[in-house]
Amino acid sequence: MSKELLKINDLKVSFFTPAGEVKAVNGVSYSLERGKVLGIVGESGSGKSVSSYSIMGLIDKPGKIVGGSIIFDGKDVSTMTKAERQNLAGNEIAMIFQDPMTCLNPVFTIGNQIAESLIHKYGKLSKEEIKKRSIELLTLVGINEPEKRLAQYPHQFSGGMRQRVMIAMALAGSPKLLIADEPTTALDVTIQAQILELLKNIQKKTGMAIILITHDLGIVADMADDVIVMYGGKIVEQGSVYSIFNEPRHPYTKGLLRSLPDLNKKGEKLIPIQGNPIDLLNLPQGCSFAPRCENCMKVCLKHEPKEYSTEDGHRVSCWLYDSRANNNTEVKNNDE
């Protein structure tokens, strides 16, 4: 069995609006090994959620996958039929979202909704089997009195408890990959820590891989094995969690880290990234981050940078690591 569970190659996703084509994801490539946790970070609109929704087949009109491939466990997701994708989603790949209240049906009990997830995976089950498995799932995610809770409705649960229910439903199909899209954004800090600890414990018990989508670098530092930094629909930097936090290369990554509060540096002001996020309807000619970059050079405004790799597997897309740019050599084509 291959270590590689997921491989995305040159993925491109656009939304065709009356104002024009919005290139939400523009040539994204990465891979994920079994049992690993991958953190994807970036500002709102960077493409981190859209790239993951593509894996689940959740891109609806006016959105469309216009290029690239998604290979999951050796199968090309982009060529699957609708029925094959529906079977994949929920069984082998599961997802939890930001606000559990918008995902849970208010008129059905928690027990009914977990049962639906179990039937989707295993087909026809007896009432006794469904109840037993549902209690096991609620116990796994740390919900007390699980048998009593099965008969309750979503409004009878707190925000943190609803998110635990969503995690239980995601685990019903014993997925190989769990995509967590801002799973703690709608929760207070104390509950956030509990949910993250729960995800870590479940990941260790089940061995599933996790893609963690967030704008919170602190969460990534605590959970992820590897990190991808996205900006303007592209990956600008990727590497191990240690190398990203201790040896960031891209000016955008450095800017994100500088904007984090540090308890060891009392009295120092946080330094925000200057300028406004990129307009995906009107992409700049060169590097997408150039208009906001403190290290911007002439070549950055004219040509997109190539990806540069180091021996430890750390990769960055930035002209600062090209000898031609640093030697003031004219660059006519970034493929040269």
N, C-alpha and C positions, 0 to 999 in steps of 0.2 A: 504493500500500500504506500502510495506517495505521501510524503510529508505535506505537500502543498494541497490545501483545501480549496483555495480561491485564487484565481488569476484574472486580473482585469487588464486588458491591453488596449491602449489608445481609445478609451471610451469618450464618446461625444454625445451630449444630450442638449437639444435646443428646444425652446418654446417659441412657437410661431404666433406672435401677437399682431394686432392691427398696426402697432408702432414699428414692427420689424422683428427680426430674429434675435432672440435672447440666447446667447451661448452659455448656458448655465454650467455645463461641464465640457471642457475643451481639451481633450487629449490626455486623459488620466490613465496612468498605468501603475499597478502595484499588485503584490501577492500577499497571501496570508497562509501561514502554516496551521495545521491542526493543533488545537489546544492553546493557541497564542491569543493575546489581547492586543488589538491594534487600535490606537487612538487617532481620530481624525479631528483636527482643530482648525479654526479659522473664524473670521468675522461672519456675521450674518450675510448671506448672499455669496459666500465663497464657493459654494457648490458641494459642500460636504454631505448634506442630507440628500440632495438630488442624486449624487453618485451612488449612494446606498439604496435609495428607493429603486434605482435601476436594477439592482440585484434581485429585488423582490418582485419586479414587474409592476411597480406601482406608478409608472409614468403615464398619466392620462393626457388626452388632448387638452390644450394645444401643444403639449410636450411630446417629444419623440426622440428615441435613440437613433441618431443619424450616423453613427460610426463606431467601430471598435468591437471587441468581443468580451464576453463574461463567461469564464470557464469555472464551473463549480463541481468539485469532486470528479473531474474528468469529463463533465457534460457541458456542452455549449448552451448556456441559458438563452442567449439571444436568438437561437434558432428553434427553440421549443414552441410547441403549440400552447394555446391558452390553457387547455386542460392539464398539460404537463407542468406548466408554471404554477397552476393552482395547487397541484399535488406537491410541488417542491416547497412552496411557501406554506409555512405552518407545520410541515413535516420535517424537512431537513434544514430549512432556514426559518427562523422566527424573528419577530420584531417587537420591541416595546417603544412607546412613544412618550412625548413630553407630558401630556395631560391625560391621565387615565380616565377621568370623568367623561371625556369626549369619546373614548373608545369603548367604554362599558355601556351596555344597553340598560337604561334606567327602569324598564318595565319587566325585566327578567331577573330572577335571583342569581346570585353568584354561582350556585350549584348548577343551574341550567346552562350558564355560559361556559363554565369549565367542561361540562358534559359535551357541549357542542364541539369544543376543541379536541376532546378525546375521541369522539365519533369520527371527526374529520381524519384523524390519524389511523385509528384501529378498525373503523367500520362499526358494524353492529355489536354492541356490548350489552350485557345484562345490567339491570339497575344496581345490583349488588356490586358488580365489577366497577361500574362508573363511580359509585359512592366511595368504594374503597380507594380507588386511584385518586379521586378528588381530595379525599382527606389526606392522603399521602403528599399530594402536591401542596396543599395549604400548610401542612406541617413543615415541609421542606423550606417554605419561604417565611417561616416564623410567625404564622398566625395561630393564636391560641383558640381553644375550643372550636376546632375546624368543623366538626359535625354540625354545631349550632350555626356557624357562619354560612354554611352552604344554603341555608333557607333565608338568608338576609339579602337585601337589595343594595346596590352601590351607594345610595345616599346614606345608608347606615354605617358606612365606613369612612374613616379619615382619609386625607390625601395620601399619606404614607401607606396605609393599609390597602387602598385601591391600587397603588403601584405594585404592592406585593401580589395582589390578585392577578394583575396583568402579567407579572413575571411567572406566576404559576401557570397561567393559560399558555404562555409562550413555551414553557417547559413540558407541556402536556404531550407534545409530539416527539420528545427526546431529540431536539434539533442538534445538528452538527455545528451550526453557526447561529449565534444570537446577535442581532443588530439592535443596539440601544441608542436611540436618538434623543439626546438631551434628557436622560431618564430621571434627573433630579431637579430640573429647572423649576418646576412648580411646587417644590417642597422647601420647608424651612431647613436651616443648616443642620440641626440635630438629626432630623429624619433623613436628610441627604446622606449623612455619614452611615446611618443604619442600612440604607438601600445599597450603598456602594460596598459595604462589608458583606452584605447578603450576596451580591453578585460575585464577589471574589470567592466566597466560600462555595457557592454553587458551581462556579467555574472549575474549582479544584476537585470537587466531588465528581462532576460529570465529564470533565475533560473537553468540553465544547470550546470552540473558538468564539471570540467576541469582537465585534467592531463597535467601538465606543465613540459616538459623535458628540462633540461638546465644544463650547467656547471657553470652558473652565480648565485652564492648564494645570491647576492643582489636582483635579480629578485624574487627569491623564498621568501625571507624575506618580500618583499613588497606585494606579491600576495597570497601565499599559506596559507591554514589552517593547513595542515599536510605535513610532509616531509619524503621522503624515501631516504636514502643514499646507493648507490650501489657501489660495488667493485668486480671485477673479476666474474661477472655474478651472484652475490649473494647480498642480502640485509644485510648490516652490522649494520644498525641502522634505526629506524623509530619512529616518535613521532610527537607531535604538533610543529608548527613552533616556538613557544616560548621555548619549552623545548630543541629542537635541537640547537637553537642559544644561549640560556642562560645556558643550562646544558648538553652540549654534553658529551657522554660517551665513544664512540669508538675512539681509537687513530687516525683513518683515518679521521673521522669527525672533530676532534680537529685540525688535520693537514690542512684540507681544510679551516677552519675558520682562522687559524693563517696566511694563505697565502693571506688573504684579506687585502687590505689597510684600515687603520683606521685614519680618519682625526683628531681624538682626541689624537692620539699618534704620534706626529710629531717627526721626526728624528729616529724613530725605523725602523729597517730593516725588510722586509717581510721574513718569514721563510718558504722555500719551503719544500715539502715532499721529503725526500731523496730516491734515487733508481729509478728504472724503473717500469713502469706499468707491470702488470702480463702478462705472456705468456699463453694464453688460450689453446694452444696446449700441454703445459707441466705444468699442474697445480701442485702446491706443495702438499705434503702429508697432512699437517695440515691446519692451518689458511692461507688463500690466501694472507693476508696482512703481515704475519709474516716476510718475508724477508726485508720489509721496515719499520717495526714497532720499535719505540724506546723503547717500553715496552715489547718486545718479551721475552718469557720464553721458557724453554725446551718443555713444553707441547704444546705450540703453533705450534712448528715445527712437532709434531707427530699426533695431533688430531684436528679435526675441532671443534670449540666451539659450544655449544648449544645456543639457544636464551633465554635471561633472560629478564623478564618483571618487571616493577615497578607499583606501585598502580595507577599512572596517565596514564597508557597505553603506556609509553615509553618502547621500546624494543631494545635490543642491543645483538649482537652476538660477545662475547669477553670473553676470559678466565680470564680477570682481575676481573670479577664479579662472579667467581666460587671460593668458599671457599677452595676447595681441592687444587687448583693451588696456592692460596695465602698462604696456610699452608704447601706447599711443599709435599702434599700427592700425591703418585703416581696415575696417572689416566691411567687405562687400556682401558677404553671405554667411549666415551663421552656421552653415553646413560645411564651410571650408575647413 
